[in-house]
Amino acid sequence: MRNIKNANVEQLLLKLLGVDKTARLFATLNHPRILSECEEGTVTRAELAQALNMTLFDDLLARSTNGREYTQETIAAGGGVYFDHGALRTVRWHENGALPPGEAAFARILRPLGFSINGRYPLDRLGMTGRAWAHDDAPDEIAQFFVSELHPERFSAEFQQAVTNVIGASRDPLTPQAVGHLWELEREGVLPLEAAHALLPVIVGAFARQHETPCEADYDVLLKESAEMAWIATEGNAFNHATDRVADVFTLADDEKAKGRPMKLEVERSRSGRVFQTAYRADIVRREFRAADGSIVTRDVPGSFYEFITRKRTFDQDARRWQTDLRFDAGNAQGIFKMTANQAA
């Protein structure tokens, strides 16, 4: 279904990303069937959700060399990417500045766009909780969001203070105008194109870091107890990873290892036996920190990464059709999250 261009999605992306990136994204990503027709000038929640997802996918590739190279090779070979889900990390903490704590900062964006919670996953080994958000209008074809919350109260008092030091003055990226547009979108299911043009860059900006440069001493405290919170300190709410849904993740993993790519050693298998995941190790990025004397220092830290998933289908007797298993697995997720843990330094 690639190369079919929904006019509204195209207009949104052209204004935000330009001609070249827009064309490349349409040539790369799967195109949900629900977007095969549109009303010019009136943007549906599904169209805006797809424009957001395509933009965030592009942002992830800009930050992940391995993901970018894989995608370029796939397109060159005549293939495409079936965007399954993007993942982000949040902190559920009372000292969060102007930003709503944890998942609440994104629920107010995802619900108006047509997403609903599709599962809750305790990530207890990490002191986190994950929730999947699937799109009500096209759950199998519009990429899901996997939003995780870190719970600082499960860690030491020193850790909690470091969390407050890092995120306690976070800013809220949503403007009053954007809040109004989201309310209208939730109520009506559509927005005028001009309003969608104004809203899209604001909600894209929510998937970023909303706090200032962290202190190196706080980072080191966080890193001792939670590589995930240390990652949030440098990367914020940016996509932790984006995921390509592939037919056979086992074969793909072997092929990527043979190319010398930094692939996860083992494929994660869900308890249901229907969801299989693997990933590259996180790309290393250079980030700034504030030293004790107030100067700026830089360190190499784990950034984002690119993931692969295979989802088995089952035949639904009542609906008389094949259904893709869109669930996640807590064990899989905790295994995948380690892609940003063992390279923290």
C-alpha positions, -999 to +999 in steps of 0.1 A: +000+000+000+030+023-003+032+053-027-005+061-022-007+096-010-035+109+012-037+146+002-042+159+037-014+139+052+008+150+023+000+187+028+007+185+065+041+168+059+051+191+030+047+222+052+065+206+082+092+185+066+096+197+030+093+179-004+122+155-002+114+141+033+077+138+025+083+119-007+108+096+011+084+088+039+055+080+016+079+057-003+091+040+029+061+034+052+029+014+049-002+034+041-033+026+062-063+017+040-085+041+060-065+069+044-073+058+009-099+086+006-101+120+021-120+153+022-096+180+010-091+207+036-107+187+065-083+166+084-095+135+103-080+123+135-066+093+116-049+115+091-033+137+118-022+106+137-006+092+106+012+125+099+025+126+135+037+090+133+055+096+100+072+127+114+083+109+145+096+079+125+117+104+104+130+119+137+140+085+150+159+077+118+178+110+121+190+099+155+197+063+148+224+055+122+217+018+123+180+023+117+186+048+089+210+024+071+187-005+075+158+015+061+179+028+031+189-008+023+154-020+026+140+006+002+169+001-022+160-036-024+124-028-033+109-033+001+093-010+027+087-006+064+055-016+082+056+009+111+043-012+140+049+011+170+070+038+185+081+038+222+087+066+246+096+069+283+080+092+309+084+098+346+054+097+369+067+122+395+051+151+415+081+174+409+077+177+371+075+214+366+047+225+342+046+192+324+019+167+335+034+137+352+042+105+333+017+092+307-007+120+314+014+144+293+007+122+263-028+109+270-040+144+263-025+142+229-032+105+220-069+104+230-079+133+206-059+116+178-081+085+182-058+063+203-070+042+233-052+021+258-048-014+244-030-031+273-010-025+305+023-041+311+041-041+345+078-037+340+087-043+376+124-052+371+128-017+357+106+001+382+083+010+354+048+004+339+041+003+302+009+009+283+001+003+247-021+028+228-037+016+196-057+037+171-095+031+173-100+036+135-072+014+122-054-005+151-036-029+128-023-003+103-016+030+122+014+025+144+008+020+181+025+040+209+041+021+238+043+046+266+062+037+297+062+054+331+091+053+355+082+053+393+109+071+413+093+062+446+105+027+440+141+039+442+163+055+469+159+089+484+191+101+467+177+089+434+144+107+439+162+139+446+183+135+414+150+130+395+136+162+410+168+181+401+167+169+365+130+173+356+116+195+384+115+226+361+102+209+329+082+230+305+049+222+289+052+221+251+015+224+246+003+260+239-032+272+248-040+272+211-029+236+208-049+225+238-080+241+221-073+224+188-069+190+206-102+196+224-120+203+191-104+173+175-116+150+203-151+165+201-155+166+163-130+139+150-118+164+124-100+197+122-097+223+094-064+219+075-051+253+088-057+243+124-040+209+118-010+227+103-008+248+135-012+218+158+011+192+142+045+209+150+034+215+186+025+179+193+056+167+175+076+189+198+061+171+228+082+141+218+114+157+230+133+167+261+114+193+281+140+199+308+173+218+307+208+203+305+212+178+334+239+180+359+266+153+355+264+145+392+226+139+390+231+117+359+256+095+377+232+091+406+205+080+383+227+057+363+236+037+393+200+027+399+182+030+366+197+031+331+162+040+319+160+072+341+195+081+331+184+078+294+154+101+301+178+126+317+195+131+283+168+122+258+136+131+275+104+119+258+119+114+224+111+080+207+132+055+225+128+032+194+106+027+163+097-008+151+094-024+117+069-053+116+085-081+095+074-115+084+103-134+100+123-117+127+145-147+132+158-147+097+162-110+097+182-112+130+205-138+114+210-116+083+217-085+103+242-103+125+259-116+093+263-080+082+281-071+114+253-050+128+250-046+166+220-069+169+206-082+202+219-117+208+186-134+213+151-128+199+125-121+227+095-145+226+062-137+242+045-161+266+017-164+241+041-176+215+027-151+190+049-120+194+087-120+186+110-090+190+146-081+185+166-049+180+198-032+173+218-019+203+213+018+209+233+042+188+258+061+209+253+099+209+272+128+225+253+148+251+261+178+272+261+179+310+266+207+335+297+200+357+300+209+394+317+242+385+289+252+361+309+245+330+295+223+302+311+189+296+302+162+270+298+124+273+290+096+250+257+080+261+232+056+246+206+072+223+177+056+205+175+024+185+156+005+159+135-026+166+119-054+147+088-074+155+069-104+141+032-107+151+014-140+144-022-139+132-052-160+144-084-167+126-114-150+143-144-173+138-169-147+148-156-120+124-145-146+098-112-130+092-076-131+103-066-110+132-031-098+140-020-102+176-014-065+185-005-072+221+029-067+238+046-088+264+062-075+297+091-099+294+098-089+258+096-052+266+121-055+296+145-074+273+142-049+246+147-020+270+182-034+278+193-021+244+199+013+261+212-001+294+246-018+289+262+010+269+255+037+294+287+054+305 
